[in-house]
Amino acid sequence: MLPVPMLDLKRQLAGIRDEMIREVCEVIESGQYILGKKVAGFEGLAADYIGVRHAIGVASGTDALCLSLKALGTGPGDEVITTPFTFFSTIEAILFLGAKPVFADIDPETLNIDTSKIEEKITARTRAILPVHLFGCPADMATITEIAGRHGLKIVEDCAQSFGASLGGRKTGGFGDAGAFSFYPSKNLGAYGDGGLITTDSDRMAAEIRLLRNHGSAGGYIHASAGFNSRLDEIQAAVLLVKLKRLDGYNEQRRRKAALYDRFFSGAGAVKCPPSGEEGASLHVYHQYTIRHPRREEVMERLRAEHISSMVYYPVPLHLQPAVKFMGHGQGDFPCAEDACRGVLSLPIYPELEDETIERIAKIVSSV
Ligand SMILES: Cc1ncc(COP(=O)(O)O)c(C=O)c1O
């Protein structure tokens, strides 16, 4: 049996190889590598796809979060409410700006921020709420938008894992003051290197972020402020243009594979499946297919013995990370996030994964 990786980008390339090489070569031969027509073209297409007025390419998802928060005026003394169960960069951006991440525990069903725990965290210093659409499952944006509106707070959506996910037909990244996307290669829409995107309906935010990503300058060596060097490059934009056209198809395949896993796991008592693909009006895009299992280490060991990859995203909640030790959190502060860290296991999922392999994986997992 061949080993099964978490993701196989070589197989994705096989389906788009000729077009990809043509598009990338066109950039190389154009002599224009930074902020040229591929980036502008991709930004236009991405804005239309998400359904917002502006999309601005930046160097990474982390920068997308950072520049979004900065354009909203976030700085020292401000608090940003977010989830303790996500990738570290969600709070890295907050910390980088000198602001304070304030955690609200997660909903054990969706693994996203528990909206019933947000309001008790709001203080006079709260500037924004930063929900994460974790693993491609949209957070409850209706409630978050309502809370933010009532308290005059801003919203930055962390859409790093949710390109194409939607709620009531509206795409993630179109709800908040800004949406921050990552094009890290393994993402549902992935580049062949680093990249990121900010979506917004605000003309002011868009103008500010365009300055911030380019050393605070609109050109001509005149600098309105100290910004960053954080630009999506032309080669990555060309790659993303080729893939964005196919994204709905890729995501549809992910949903189909997830439904297959769900079906094989139904009745397998110990396995808790992720929220389903189209629960209510919420469209999950399964960046990860993440189960929970009381004997996770044993499951991993059995899969490893059959050369099947599996991963724990994430083993340590953010409030217990060494980087935020100064905040004084301890074990037990966010029990649902801690419990998730003990039980989650992500299984291979990608559009090209064969149905028979899913069946094989599901049988092994169910037998533990
Ligand atoms: C939830 C989340 N937020 C932010 C990021 C940061 O994105 P990047 O790696 O492009 O900086 C990632 C991904 O890596 C992520 O998974």
The ligand as a Gaussian input file, in Angstrom:
#p B3LYP/6-31G(d) Opt

LIG

0 1
 C       -6.039000      30.187000      11.441000
 C       -4.819000      30.759000      10.801000
 N       -4.566000      32.071000      10.936000
 C       -3.502000      32.637000      10.361000
 C       -2.608000      31.907000       9.609000
 C       -1.402000      32.578000       9.079000
 O       -1.208000      32.478000       7.711000
 P        0.248000      32.504000       7.083000
 O        0.905000      31.207000       7.344000
 O       -0.022000      32.733000       5.618000
 O        0.975000      33.664000       7.683000
 C       -2.839000      30.538000       9.431000
 C       -1.983000      29.674000       8.602000
 O       -0.952000      29.362000       8.519000
 C       -3.961000      29.950000      10.047000
 O       -4.205000      28.639000       9.920000

